[in-house]
Amino acid sequence: MLEGRLGLAKGQVRWWSPAPAVFCSEVKGHIGVEGIPPLIDGFHLAVAQAPARKVGVFHDWSGVTGYDSATRVLYTAEAMPLMPSVDFIDALVPPQLRLLAMAIEVAKIVLRTNFSATTDRASFERHRAEVAAAAARFP
């Protein structure tokens, strides 16, 4: 399993690929631009792991307490070239951070992909487990 972790000044970023064509991340605390390169590097590895398949992306951002607008801009710019390899992006967001859910709606338009946000952990976890299990059956 591919995985990586980075401690940030005010938080942490963790990513992993539990199966081919599945990329997961978890961000806790405040994420600045320094948290984006490890996410994008992991994303590239997940795409390279299954080059003939589209990748399902799961971002657990429920622990995010804040982010800089430069972080949003950098994530969008760095993720853009990967979008042809992406099937969908699901994000679990904290209910109190409505601005993050709104930023995802804008990113969905800019990235031209199926990018959705939810605050329902159970459905997020269930979907992630189903996609990872299906991907593992068809390496």
Backbone torsions as a table, in degrees:
resi	resn	phi	psi	omega
1	MET	NA	131.6	175.4
2	LEU	-78.1	142.0	176.1
3	GLU	-162.9	159.8	178.2
4	GLY	-157.5	161.3	-177.5
5	ARG	-150.7	144.1	177.1
6	LEU	-143.6	126.7	172.8
7	GLY	-82.5	132.9	179.4
8	LEU	-106.8	170.1	179.3
9	ALA	-56.3	-39.4	-176.4
10	LYS	-127.9	22.0	-178.5
11	GLY	-179.3	-160.5	178.1
12	GLN	-151.9	153.3	177.1
13	VAL	-123.0	133.2	175.4
14	ARG	-133.4	139.6	175.2
15	TRP	-137.5	155.7	177.3
16	TRP	-159.7	161.6	176.4
17	SER	-126.2	98.4	-174.9
18	PRO	-72.9	-15.7	-179.4
19	ALA	-160.1	159.7	176.7
20	PRO	-55.3	138.2	177.5
21	ALA	69.9	22.7	174.8
22	VAL	-132.2	126.3	178.7
23	PHE	-124.1	129.3	-179.2
24	CYS	-125.0	145.8	173.4
25	SER	-139.4	158.0	175.0
26	GLU	-139.3	126.7	178.7
27	VAL	-121.9	133.4	178.0
28	LYS	-126.9	143.3	178.0
29	GLY	83.1	-151.7	-179.7
30	HIS	-93.5	129.0	179.4
31	ILE	-109.4	125.7	174.5
32	GLY	-106.3	-175.6	-177.0
33	VAL	-60.2	-25.6	-179.8
34	GLU	-66.5	-15.9	178.9
35	GLY	-86.1	-12.1	-176.3
36	ILE	-77.6	-45.6	-178.5
37	PRO	-53.4	-42.7	178.6
38	PRO	-65.7	-34.4	176.8
39	LEU	-64.1	-46.3	-178.3
40	ILE	-68.3	-39.3	177.0
41	ASP	-60.4	-44.5	177.8
42	GLY	-64.3	-38.8	177.3
43	PHE	-59.9	-45.8	177.6
44	HIS	-59.8	-43.0	179.4
45	LEU	-63.6	-40.2	178.8
46	ALA	-65.1	-38.8	177.6
47	VAL	-66.0	-43.9	-178.6
48	ALA	-66.2	-28.5	-178.8
49	GLN	-66.7	-27.9	-178.6
50	ALA	-141.0	67.4	-171.2
51	PRO	-62.0	-23.0	-178.3
52	ALA	-89.8	-1.7	-176.1
53	ARG	-120.7	154.0	173.8
54	LYS	-82.1	144.9	-174.6
55	VAL	-96.1	135.1	169.9
56	GLY	-92.2	129.5	-174.6
57	VAL	-115.0	131.3	178.4
58	PHE	-125.5	112.5	177.5
59	HIS	-105.6	114.5	172.6
60	ASP	-91.5	94.5	-179.8
61	TRP	-107.2	21.7	-177.9
62	SER	-66.6	-20.1	179.3
63	GLY	-93.9	5.2	-180.0
64	VAL	-71.5	130.6	177.1
65	THR	-104.7	-15.0	178.1
66	GLY	175.6	165.6	177.3
67	TYR	-156.0	160.6	178.6
68	ASP	-90.9	150.7	177.8
69	SER	-62.8	-31.5	176.9
70	ALA	-62.8	-29.9	177.9
71	THR	-66.6	-45.2	178.5
72	ARG	-61.5	-44.6	-179.6
73	VAL	-63.1	-45.0	-179.5
74	LEU	-65.5	-44.1	178.7
75	TYR	-57.7	-47.8	-178.3
76	THR	-61.8	-45.5	-179.0
77	ALA	-64.9	-42.0	-178.5
78	GLU	-74.3	-30.5	-179.8
79	ALA	-79.3	-26.4	-175.4
80	MET	-50.1	-49.5	-178.5
81	PRO	-64.5	-18.5	-179.2
82	LEU	-86.9	-12.3	-173.4
83	MET	-59.1	-33.3	176.5
84	PRO	-62.2	-19.2	-180.0
85	SER	-97.5	5.3	-175.1
86	VAL	-106.9	131.7	174.5
87	ASP	-82.7	-48.7	180.0
88	PHE	-160.8	162.8	172.7
89	ILE	-129.5	121.9	174.7
90	ASP	-111.8	133.9	179.1
91	ALA	-125.3	132.6	172.1
92	LEU	-96.2	119.6	-174.5
93	VAL	-121.0	154.7	178.1
94	PRO	-73.5	136.5	-177.2
95	PRO	-60.6	-27.9	-177.5
96	GLN	-79.9	-8.5	-178.1
97	LEU	-107.5	67.7	-178.0
98	ARG	-61.0	-29.3	179.6
99	LEU	-61.9	-35.0	178.3
100	LEU	-66.9	-43.5	177.4
101	ALA	-62.3	-38.3	177.5
102	MET	-66.7	-39.6	178.6
103	ALA	-62.9	-35.3	177.7
104	ILE	-65.7	-39.4	177.7
105	GLU	-61.9	-40.4	177.3
106	VAL	-67.5	-43.7	-179.8
107	ALA	-61.6	-36.0	178.9
108	LYS	-58.1	-41.2	179.7
109	ILE	-69.8	-46.8	-177.7
110	VAL	-65.9	-44.1	-176.8
111	LEU	-81.2	-12.7	-179.7
112	ARG	52.7	52.2	178.8
113	THR	-141.4	168.9	177.2
114	ASN	-80.1	90.3	-176.7
115	PHE	-116.6	113.7	-177.9
116	SER	-125.5	153.4	179.0
117	ALA	-121.6	143.2	176.9
118	THR	-141.6	158.3	172.3
119	THR	-109.8	2.4	-176.8
120	ASP	-91.4	97.3	-177.2
121	ARG	-60.7	-41.2	-176.3
122	ALA	-61.2	-45.8	-179.5
123	SER	-69.9	-36.3	177.0
124	PHE	-61.1	-49.5	-179.2
125	GLU	-64.1	-40.1	179.6
126	ARG	-63.4	-46.5	179.6
127	HIS	-63.1	-42.9	179.5
128	ARG	-61.1	-44.1	179.9
129	ALA	-65.0	-41.6	179.5
130	GLU	-63.3	-45.3	-178.5
131	VAL	-66.8	-42.8	179.1
132	ALA	-64.1	-40.9	179.5
133	ALA	-64.7	-43.6	178.7
134	ALA	-64.8	-41.7	179.6
135	ALA	-64.9	-37.0	179.9
136	ALA	-66.5	-30.0	178.6
137	ARG	-72.0	-23.1	-176.8
138	PHE	-126.8	70.1	-178.1
139	PRO	-69.6	NA	NA
